[in-house]
Amino acid sequence: MKVFVIDIARCNGCYNCQIVCKDEHVGNEWLPYAKPQPDIGHFWMKLNETVHGQVPKVNLEYRPLPCMHCDDPACIQQGDDTVYKRQDGLVIIDPEKAAGKKELVSACPYDKIFWNEELGIVQKCTGCAHLVDAGEIPRCVDACSTGALRFGEEEDFGDEIAAAEVLMPEKGLKPRVYYLNLPKLFIAGDVWDPAANEIIEGATIVLTAADGTQYTTESDDLGDFWFRKLNPGRYDIAVEAQEYKKSEKLGIELTESLNIGDFPLIK
């Protein structure tokens, strides 16, 4: 069974995957798997950009999003034979049976099914099944210069799949697109001495979660500190430095990555 493995840490946002998907499918008919993709409006492979945090402490995430080629696809659950799963795991919308089936657009929780107004059919990523049949790999994978996008047999990615995540696992659709290094939340800030108008390097910062779990770090040579890979929840922060009074911020509700700003310390 085929799978996609996408390493977010390797993606540099070049957009090659999105561009070559358009190049492969706009104006090209790959029957029995796909009729031509329209010039605009469809992104069978879409690169999403997300800014985490607030200026000046931000992380920019790039996340390639193809069809998830689920083991139990919501689009197949509609009950007819418009959508089918190949033996290799790729999920295909039959372009000859897709006419007028606009209701399939809303069936996909990942928003990866599109309506082609000109042809009057639903369409989506095929995993470049026509290339796979020829012993090649999908265009998006072939164009990825950093190795962020890979495709192949499930057994060849065993260790990575064990460490990976899927999107919307709560839906129970069993996606076959696996993500490595999906960013979690962070809390960041900086420590300084307002009397001297200088940053404080080497301050000890302790982050305490609601369950009592503690994380410790130090401010760097810019006075900055970061706590990464956090789960949503309630946190307290305590900052201490030699010759300074302790400073605290309590009851921080973390629902998105957060720059909590300055921690002024007073002697």
SEPAFI-146814 format. One line per 8 residues: number of its first residue (from 1); their letters; for each residue x, y, z of N, C-alpha, C. Coordinates in steps of 0.001 Angstrom, whole numbers, always signed. Example, Ala and Ser with C-alpha at 12.3 -4.5 7.8 and 13.67 -1.06 7.14 Angstrom:
// residues 2
1 = AS = +13190/-5690/+7800/+12300/-4500/+7800/+13200/-3300/+7800  +12850/-2250/+7080/+13670/-1060/+7140/+12900/+30/+7870
***
This chain:
// residues 267
1 = MKVFVIDI = +840/-1195/+0/+0/+0/+0/+876/+1246/+0  +501/+2203/-825/+1274/+3435/-959/+928/+4428/+152  +1928/+5212/+521/+1726/+6274/+1500/+2541/+7498/+1076  +2107/+8655/+1566/+2907/+9870/+1515/+3469/+10116/+2908  +4743/+10504/+2990/+5343/+10932/+4250/+5855/+12353/+4034  +5374/+13279/+4856/+5702/+14697/+4693/+6384/+15189/+5967  +7622/+15652/+5817/+8393/+16161/+6952/+8322/+17682/+6941  +7537/+18238/+7863/+7337/+19691/+7917/+8655/+20424/+8175
9 = ARCNGCYN = +9553/+19796/+8941/+10831/+20451/+9264/+11695/+20651/+8025  +11477/+19874/+6977/+12286/+19982/+5762/+11667/+20905/+4709  +10420/+21274/+4887/+9746/+22091/+3878/+10189/+23543/+4006  +10682/+24104/+2893/+11161/+25497/+2926/+10212/+26468/+2228  +9018/+25998/+1872/+8027/+26898/+1293/+8334/+27326/-127  +8972/+26486/-911/+9329/+26865/-2284/+8131/+26830/-3237  +7065/+26137/-2844/+5836/+26018/-3639/+5999/+25156/-4889  +7111/+24458/-5036/+7274/+23602/-6212/+6169/+22555/-6306
17 = CQIVCKDE = +5786/+21974/-5159/+4770/+20915/-5184/+3452/+21437/-5730  +3069/+22613/-5304/+1810/+23204/-5766/+1879/+23572/-7250  +3026/+24111/-7654/+3183/+24558/-9040/+3174/+23383/-10011  +3931/+22322/-9685/+4015/+21207/-10639/+2720/+20409/-10687  +1942/+20440/-9609/+620/+19809/-9660/-234/+20485/-10717  -200/+21818/-10737/-938/+22544/-11780/-382/+22209/-13167  +939/+22160/-13271/+1563/+21873/-14564/+1179/+20496/-15082  +1073/+19537/-14169/+759/+18168/-14571/-695/+17996/-14988
25 = HVGNEWLP = -1589/+18767/-14381/-3011/+18479/-14557/-3813/+19548/-15304  -3349/+20792/-15327/-4079/+21821/-16077/-3857/+21590/-17565  -4951/+21418/-18277/-4865/+21211/-19719/-4502/+19801/-20139  -4333/+18901/-19165/-3955/+17514/-19481/-5025/+16553/-18986  -5320/+15595/-19805/-6315/+14559/-19469/-5581/+13253/-19216  -5793/+12695/-18022/-5120/+11452/-17661/-6164/+10380/-17346  -6929/+10028/-18328/-7943/+8996/-18146/-7262/+7638/-17991  -7840/+6761/-17166/-9169/+6842/-16541/-9196/+7526/-15170
33 = YAKPQPDI = -8160/+8307/-14846/-8067/+8846/-13501/-8490/+10303/-13371  -8294/+11093/-14391/-8594/+12515/-14242/-8812/+13179/-15595  -9757/+14096/-15603/-9891/+15046/-16694/-9143/+16319/-16313  -8946/+17245/-17250/-8108/+18412/-16966/-8592/+19226/-15768  -7629/+19653/-14979/-7875/+20558/-13861/-8057/+21966/-14432  -8974/+22765/-13910/-9138/+24137/-14408/-7924/+25004/-14064  -7777/+26099/-14806/-6624/+26979/-14598/-6585/+27562/-13192  -7730/+27917/-12652/-7790/+28561/-11340/-8817/+27853/-10461
41 = GHFWMKLN = -8687/+28072/-9159/-9698/+27589/-8217/-9404/+26242/-7591  -8640/+25383/-8289/-8319/+24062/-7751/-6883/+24028/-7258  -6682/+23434/-6079/-5342/+23161/-5588/-5323/+21729/-5065  -5140/+20785/-5982/-5120/+19386/-5577/-3955/+19131/-4626  -2857/+19829/-4839/-1795/+19935/-3843/-1701/+21397/-3448  -1873/+21685/-2164/-1882/+23064/-1678/-832/+23209/-588  -9/+24243/-706/+952/+24542/+347/+377/+25648/+1224  +80/+25307/+2472/-480/+26274/+3412/+617/+26907/+4247
49 = ETVHGQVP = +538/+28213/+4437/+1455/+28944/+5309/+709/+29348/+6583  +1326/+29112/+7731/+738/+29512/+9009/+1791/+30219/+9843  +1443/+31390/+10354/+2335/+32118/+11248/+1948/+31780/+12684  +2908/+31237/+13423/+2681/+30897/+14830/+3355/+31941/+15719  +2623/+32447/+16697/+3163/+33445/+17606/+2845/+34853/+17169  +3493/+35803/+17806/+3276/+37212/+17508/+4637/+37897/+17389  +4700/+38890/+16513/+5955/+39614/+16279/+6486/+40170/+17598  +7773/+40036/+17874/+8826/+39543/+16982/+9127/+38060/+17124
57 = KVNLEYRP = +8389/+37343/+17946/+8682/+35923/+18155/+7649/+35094/+17403  +8022/+34704/+16216/+7119/+33960/+15343/+7854/+32785/+14719  +7119/+31764/+14379/+7589/+30658/+13552/+6657/+30565/+12352  +7221/+30348/+11188/+6428/+30205/+9975/+6404/+28741/+9578  +5207/+28184/+9489/+5044/+26779/+9124/+4544/+26669/+7690  +5159/+25769/+6930/+4671/+25417/+5601/+4172/+23977/+5661  +2934/+23773/+5208/+2347/+22433/+5293/+1729/+22026/+3951  +2377/+21112/+3212/+1774/+20607/+1973/+529/+19775/+2283
65 = LPCMHCDD = -525/+20007/+1515/-1798/+19313/+1743/-2324/+18717/+446  -2068/+17428/+226/-2730/+16723/-868/-4005/+16064/-353  -4665/+15301/-1201/-5715/+14396/-718/-5075/+13446/+283  -5806/+13091/+1330/-5264/+12220/+2368/-5304/+10740/+1981  -5983/+10380/+882/-6067/+8995/+407/-6361/+8044/+1571  -7438/+8364/+2261/-7796/+7663/+3498/-8099/+6183/+3260  -7876/+5385/+4291/-8276/+3976/+4232/-9796/+3830/+4277  -10444/+4747/+4981/-11908/+4710/+5093/-12451/+6085/+4707
73 = PACIQQGD = -12364/+6445/+3429/-12634/+7829/+3004/-14096/+8231/+3176  -14291/+9460/+3623/-15642/+9988/+3749/-16313/+10096/+2384  -15535/+10342/+1349/-16123/+10476/+7/-16676/+9148/-504  -16047/+8051/-130/-16562/+6732/-525/-17807/+6386/+275  -17892/+6915/+1486/-19027/+6608/+2353/-20344/+7186/+1832  -20285/+7976/+763/-21510/+8514/+170/-22394/+7407/-394  -21782/+6255/-720/-22621/+5106/-1026/-22746/+4702/-2478  -22115/+5427/-3420/-22157/+4946/-4797/-20728/+4635/-5252
81 = DTVYKRQD = -20552/+4349/-6535/-19247/+3921/-7026/-18492/+5035/-7747  -18844/+6288/-7448/-18129/+7404/-8062/-16686/+7458/-7583  -16486/+7134/-6327/-15145/+7141/-5746/-14752/+5707/-5410  -13504/+5355/-5710/-13043/+4010/-5403/-11593/+4051/-4930  -11206/+3009/-4235/-9838/+2883/-3735/-9122/+1798/-4529  -7967/+2164/-5054/-7166/+1191/-5781/-6484/+223/-4820  -5980/-868/-5354/-5297/-1855/-4517/-4060/-1275/-3859  -3461/-257/-4481/-2265/+344/-3882/-2605/+1438/-2870
89 = GLVIIDPE = -3911/+1691/-2634/-4335/+2640/-1619/-4724/+4009/-2124  -4422/+4334/-3381/-4804/+5639/-3913/-6315/+5704/-4115  -6893/+6811/-3673/-8341/+7012/-3784/-8627/+7862/-5020  -9494/+7370/-5877/-9741/+7992/-7177/-11223/+8350/-7330  -11488/+9537/-7834/-12836/+9888/-8292/-12915/+9553/-9772  -13802/+8653/-10137/-13964/+8268/-11540/-14469/+9479/-12322  -13674/+10018/-13241/-14081/+11247/-13930/-15314/+11070/-14809  -15595/+9851/-15215/-16780/+9606/-16044/-18051/+9528/-15204
97 = KAAGKKEL = -17908/+9196/-13924/-19065/+9062/-13036/-19232/+10270/-12115  -18328/+11254/-12252/-18300/+12380/-11325/-19239/+13511/-11717  -19897/+13385/-12861/-20758/+14467/-13345/-21905/+14723/-12376  -22062/+15985/-11988/-23185/+16387/-11157/-23090/+15993/-9705  -22004/+15387/-9284/-21891/+14893/-7901/-21304/+15968/-6974  -21832/+17169/-7058/-21295/+18292/-6297/-21351/+18073/-4796  -22249/+17207/-4341/-22359/+16953/-2904/-21087/+16337/-2325  -20242/+15748/-3174/-19005/+15155/-2686/-18013/+16207/-2180
105 = VSACPYDK = -18160/+17439/-2648/-17254/+18502/-2204/-17321/+18652/-686  -18511/+18657/-143/-18688/+18853/+1297/-18455/+17570/+2093  -18292/+16438/+1418/-18084/+15179/+2128/-16691/+15089/+2732  -15729/+15813/+2155/-14346/+15689/+2594/-14043/+16682/+3711  -13694/+16221/+4902/-13388/+17146/+6000/-12079/+17899/+5795  -11258/+17443/+4872/-9984/+18111/+4588/-10108/+19155/+3473  -11321/+19317/+2931/-11564/+20283/+1842/-10669/+20015/+639  -10537/+18746/+270/-9656/+18382/-835/-10413/+17859/-2055
113 = IFWNEELG = -11718/+18088/-2096/-12508/+17764/-3291/-13036/+19068/-3862  -12921/+19219/-5182/-13226/+20481/-5849/-14274/+20272/-6941  -15035/+21341/-7191/-16056/+21324/-8245/-15524/+22042/-9476  -15496/+21330/-10588/-15080/+21901/-11867/-16331/+22399/-12582  -16532/+23720/-12535/-17758/+24310/-13078/-17864/+24087/-14587  -16747/+24191/-15272/-16767/+24061/-16732/-17148/+22653/-17170  -16574/+21639/-16508/-16863/+20255/-16883/-18057/+19675/-16124  -18468/+20348/-15044/-19598/+19860/-14259/-19300/+18578/-13514
121 = IVQKCTGC = -18032/+18444/-13031/-17640/+17233/-12324/-16868/+17600/-11046  -16810/+16647/-10116/-15945/+16800/-8947/-14579/+16204/-9273  -13548/+16806/-8692/-12175/+16372/-8952/-11324/+16500/-7691  -10193/+15807/-7690/-9236/+15900/-6586/-7911/+15292/-7014  -6937/+15391/-6097/-5640/+14742/-6278/-5819/+13246/-6521  -5115/+12747/-7513/-5149/+11311/-7821/-3908/+10589/-7309  -3010/+11335/-6648/-1712/+10745/-6330/-898/+10502/-7580  -1264/+11236/-8653/-634/+11028/-9969/-632/+9538/-10309
129 = AHLVDAGE = -1819/+8926/-10231/-1938/+7486/-10463/-1417/+7086/-11834  -1542/+7982/-12826/-1043/+7653/-14167/+472/+7517/-14176  +1161/+8290/-13323/+2612/+8172/-13211/+2999/+6945/-12393  +2257/+6692/-11330/+2527/+5520/-10497/+2385/+4244/-11324  +1384/+4204/-12198/+1204/+3040/-13071/+2414/+2817/-13971  +3107/+3895/-14293/+4286/+3812/-15164/+5571/+3602/-14372  +5440/+3354/-13049/+6604/+3116/-12223/+7295/+4372/-11750  +6633/+5512/-11884/+7201/+6780/-11457/+6558/+7221/-10130
137 = IPRCVDAC = +6953/+8385/-9654/+6394/+8928/-8418/+5569/+10167/-8739  +4663/+10582/-7841/+3859/+11781/-8102/+4737/+13000/-8385  +4231/+13904/-9233/+5006/+15079/-9624/+5435/+15921/-8425  +4541/+16070/-7454/+4873/+16901/-6291/+6073/+16344/-5544  +6144/+15028/-5425/+7255/+14381/-4735/+8536/+14529/-5546  +8418/+14338/-6840/+9579/+14446/-7725/+10177/+15851/-7702  +9323/+16866/-7518/+9782/+18259/-7568/+10296/+18771/-6238  +10162/+17991/-5176/+10557/+18460/-3849/+12067/+18340/-3685
145 = STGALRFG = +12747/+19483/-3625/+14212/+19490/-3594/+14795/+19231/-2217  +13977/+19310/-1173/+14489/+19143/+187/+14197/+17765/+785  +13443/+16945/+80/+13057/+15648/+624/+11938/+15717/+1631  +11242/+16850/+1683/+10117/+16986/+2611/+8955/+16086/+2204  +8793/+15871/+908/+7719/+15041/+372/+8292/+13729/-143  +7772/+12625/+382/+8188/+11316/-110/+6967/+10422/-302  +7141/+9401/-1141/+6029/+8536/-1522/+6589/+7149/-1777  +5848/+6152/-1313/+6303/+4789/-1567/+5492/+3771/-798
153 = EEEDFGDE = +6076/+2593/-651/+5391/+1505/+32/+5415/+1715/+1548  +4306/+1408/+2160/+4153/+1628/+3594/+5270/+976/+4400  +5638/-235/+4034/+6642/-948/+4826/+8022/-287/+4762  +8250/+522/+3749/+9545/+1201/+3633/+9663/+2407/+4560  +8548/+2807/+5154/+8546/+3979/+6041/+8136/+3613/+7465  +8335/+2355/+7837/+7803/+1867/+9104/+8190/+2702/+10308  +9487/+2977/+10482/+9941/+3721/+11656/+9404/+5143/+11662  +9374/+5774/+10489/+8896/+7150/+10406/+7389/+7238/+10650
161 = IAAAEVLM = +6645/+6290/+10120/+5199/+6287/+10346/+4889/+6129/+11832  +5705/+5316/+12516/+5495/+5117/+13956/+5669/+6414/+14726  +6500/+7324/+14203/+6755/+8599/+14881/+5913/+9735/+14316  +5107/+9457/+13300/+4379/+10501/+12581/+2983/+10721/+13154  +2337/+11756/+12639/+951/+12070/+12991/+134/+12170/+11709  -1174/+12029/+11848/-2088/+12284/+10738/-2993/+13450/+11118  -3583/+14077/+10125/-4472/+15194/+10370/-5878/+14684/+10685  -6502/+15318/+11652/-7868/+14983/+12072/-8052/+13496/+12379
169 = PEKGLKPR = -7218/+12927/+13234/-7389/+11499/+13543/-8738/+11187/+14168  -9335/+12206/+14807/-10631/+11995/+15462/-11746/+11657/+14481  -11534/+11934/+13198/-12551/+11627/+12185/-12617/+10130/+11890  -11576/+9393/+12239/-11581/+7944/+12031/-11468/+7515/+10585  -10936/+8368/+9722/-10860/+8063/+8289/-9561/+7370/+7897  -8607/+7293/+8813/-7326/+6608/+8620/-6570/+7144/+7400  -6145/+8402/+7453/-5400/+8975/+6332/-4103/+8222/+6076  -3698/+8210/+4808/-2436/+7575/+4430/-1388/+8628/+4053
177 = VYYLNLPK = -1592/+9843/+4522/-590/+10907/+4436/-109/+11144/+5856  +1172/+10876/+6089/+1753/+10936/+7428/+2672/+12150/+7539  +2543/+12877/+8646/+3316/+14093/+8864/+4318/+13909/+9993  +5548/+14303/+9701/+6593/+14370/+10714/+6822/+15824/+11108  +7115/+16033/+12381/+7496/+17355/+12896/+6422/+18421/+12725  +5173/+18024/+12897/+4122/+19036/+12950/+4370/+19935/+14154  +4348/+21245/+13966/+4654/+22132/+15096/+3556/+22087/+16152  +4000/+22132/+17407/+3049/+22306/+18499/+3137/+23751/+18960
185 = LFIAGDVW = +2560/+24045/+20097/+2520/+25427/+20565/+3814/+25810/+21275  +4063/+27104/+21338/+5203/+27578/+22109/+4803/+28788/+22948  +5584/+29012/+23996/+5524/+30244/+24786/+6914/+30864/+24726  +6980/+32130/+24377/+8261/+32826/+24285/+8152/+34187/+24962  +9295/+34738/+25320/+9337/+36059/+25931/+10769/+36525/+26045  +10993/+37601/+26782/+12353/+38077/+26996/+12470/+38705/+28383  +13687/+38683/+28891/+13976/+39141/+30249/+14913/+40339/+30159  +14592/+41406/+30943/+15458/+42587/+30885/+15448/+43347/+32198
193 = DPAANEII = +16414/+44243/+32300/+16567/+45109/+33463/+16137/+46511/+33044  +14936/+46970/+33462/+14457/+48282/+33006/+15273/+49447/+33582  +15875/+49254/+34741/+16669/+50329/+35326/+17931/+50577/+34505  +18582/+49487/+34078/+19797/+49604/+33269/+19483/+49652/+31785  +18223/+49373/+31442/+17796/+49306/+30040/+18657/+48317/+29256  +18837/+47134/+29858/+19636/+46088/+29234/+18929/+44743/+29371  +19216/+43849/+28432/+18678/+42490/+28535/+19432/+41743/+29631  +18825/+40661/+30111/+19459/+39827/+31121/+19685/+38450/+30520
201 = EGATIVLT = +20923/+38091/+30383/+21291/+36775/+29864/+21461/+35800/+31018  +21039/+34551/+30807/+21251/+33516/+31813/+20241/+33488/+32935  +19148/+34243/+32801/+18067/+34142/+33785/+17428/+32761/+33696  +16969/+32245/+34825/+16318/+30933/+34861/+14810/+31116/+34752  +14217/+30448/+33791/+12770/+30545/+33580/+12173/+29161/+33776  +11189/+29067/+34642/+10521/+27801/+34931/+9065/+27907/+34490  +8663/+26999/+33634/+7283/+26928/+33157/+6605/+25752/+33836  +5460/+26005/+34478/+4745/+24951/+35190/+3370/+24753/+34577
209 = AADGTQYT = +3089/+23516/+34138/+1785/+23186/+33563/+769/+22935/+34669  -491/+22884/+34282/-1566/+22711/+35262/-1450/+21390/+36014  -839/+20370/+35389/-688/+19075/+36057/+576/+18992/+36901  +1300/+20109/+36993/+2499/+20150/+37805/+3799/+19896/+37051  +3704/+19488/+35806/+4911/+19260/+35007/+5674/+20572/+34829  +6983/+20507/+35023/+7800/+21711/+34918/+8824/+21601/+33789  +9060/+22740/+33143/+10065/+22858/+32093/+10967/+24040/+32456  +12251/+23876/+32258/+13189/+24924/+32645/+14091/+25298/+31476
217 = TESDDLGD = +14342/+26586/+31318/+15280/+27061/+30306/+15958/+28315/+30835  +16869/+28887/+30036/+17547/+30127/+30402/+17403/+31140/+29274  +17445/+32416/+29628/+17415/+33463/+28606/+18748/+33469/+27867  +18699/+33720/+26578/+19910/+33654/+25758/+20626/+35003/+25719  +21571/+35138/+24789/+22375/+36360/+24754/+21615/+37564/+24221  +20351/+37357/+23854/+19463/+38468/+23500/+18393/+38690/+24559  +18482/+37910/+25635/+17478/+37986/+26689/+16224/+37182/+26399  +16216/+36468/+25267/+15022/+35731/+24848/+14969/+34343/+25466
225 = FWFRKLNP = +13749/+33819/+25597/+13558/+32419/+25980/+12388/+31834/+25207  +12447/+30510/+25010/+11414/+29787/+24267/+11107/+28474/+24979  +9829/+28133/+25080/+9375/+26797/+25461/+8576/+26267/+24274  +9062/+25193/+23677/+8454/+24678/+22455/+7765/+23340/+22704  +6990/+22916/+21722/+6311/+21614/+21723/+5404/+21466/+22941  +4629/+22504/+23185/+3693/+22499/+24310/+2295/+22116/+23853  +1543/+21536/+24753/+136/+21256/+24503/-713/+22425/+25011  -1909/+22593/+24463/-2796/+23632/+24996/-3058/+23402/+26483
233 = GRYDIAVE = -3264/+24497/+27205/-3548/+24355/+28628/-3194/+25614/+29399  -3175/+25477/+30697/-2912/+26602/+31607/-1492/+26472/+32160  -740/+27577/+32122/+653/+27544/+32546/+975/+28741/+33438  +1956/+28534/+34328/+2541/+29609/+35126/+4013/+29732/+34758  +4535/+30954/+34786/+5951/+31189/+34509/+6572/+31951/+35677  +7761/+31483/+36090/+8548/+32171/+37119/+9934/+32444/+36556  +10419/+33678/+36747/+11729/+34086/+36221/+12597/+34563/+37379  +13817/+34027/+37437/+14754/+34419/+38476/+16129/+34660/+37859
241 = AQEYKKSE = +16860/+35599/+38431/+18242/+35863/+38050/+18993/+36364/+39268  +20281/+36074/+39286/+21096/+36459/+40436/+21045/+37972/+40650  +20817/+38380/+41900/+20752/+39772/+42328/+19425/+40454/+41961  +18470/+39686/+41399/+17179/+40267/+41023/+16045/+39589/+41788  +14961/+40310/+41963/+13764/+39743/+42575/+13050/+38830/+41578  +12443/+37803/+42088/+11702/+36856/+41263/+10480/+37529/+40651  +10168/+37173/+39401/+8987/+37700/+38714/+8151/+36542/+38196  +6828/+36696/+38251/+5940/+35608/+37835/+4803/+36123/+36957
249 = KLGIELTE = +4333/+35255/+36087/+3071/+35444/+35382/+2290/+34149/+35547  +1102/+34269/+36122/+311/+33095/+36470/-932/+33001/+35591  -1382/+31770/+35403/-2651/+31546/+34712/-2639/+31902/+33240  -1547/+31589/+32562/-1472/+31836/+31114/-2272/+30759/+30394  -3300/+31145/+29666/-4117/+30197/+28913/-3532/+30061/+27510  -2983/+28904/+27225/-2315/+28676/+25942/-3256/+27945/+24994  -3787/+28670/+24023/-4622/+28068/+22978/-3974/+28200/+21608  -3024/+29121/+21490/-2212/+29279/+20294/-827/+29746/+20735
257 = SLNIGDFP = +162/+29579/+19879/+1518/+29980/+20254/+1531/+31437/+20685  +2331/+31724/+21721/+2188/+33002/+22407/+3538/+33640/+22714  +3675/+34891/+22308/+4780/+35733/+22767/+4244/+36554/+23938  +4705/+36234/+25150/+4171/+36928/+26319/+4915/+38204/+26628  +5936/+38512/+25828/+6578/+39819/+25932/+7637/+39917/+27026  +7780/+41107/+27563/+8871/+41426/+28488/+8621/+40877/+29890  +9724/+40426/+30499/+9771/+40148/+31926/+10776/+41116/+32545  +10317/+42265/+33079/+11258/+43171/+33734/+11627/+42650/+35117
265 = LIK = +12907/+42590/+35405/+13378/+42172/+36729/+13979/+43377/+37461  +13689/+43433/+38749/+14139/+44550/+39583/+15091/+44033/+40644  +16154/+44747/+40878/+17116/+44356/+41908/+16582/+44685/+43293
***
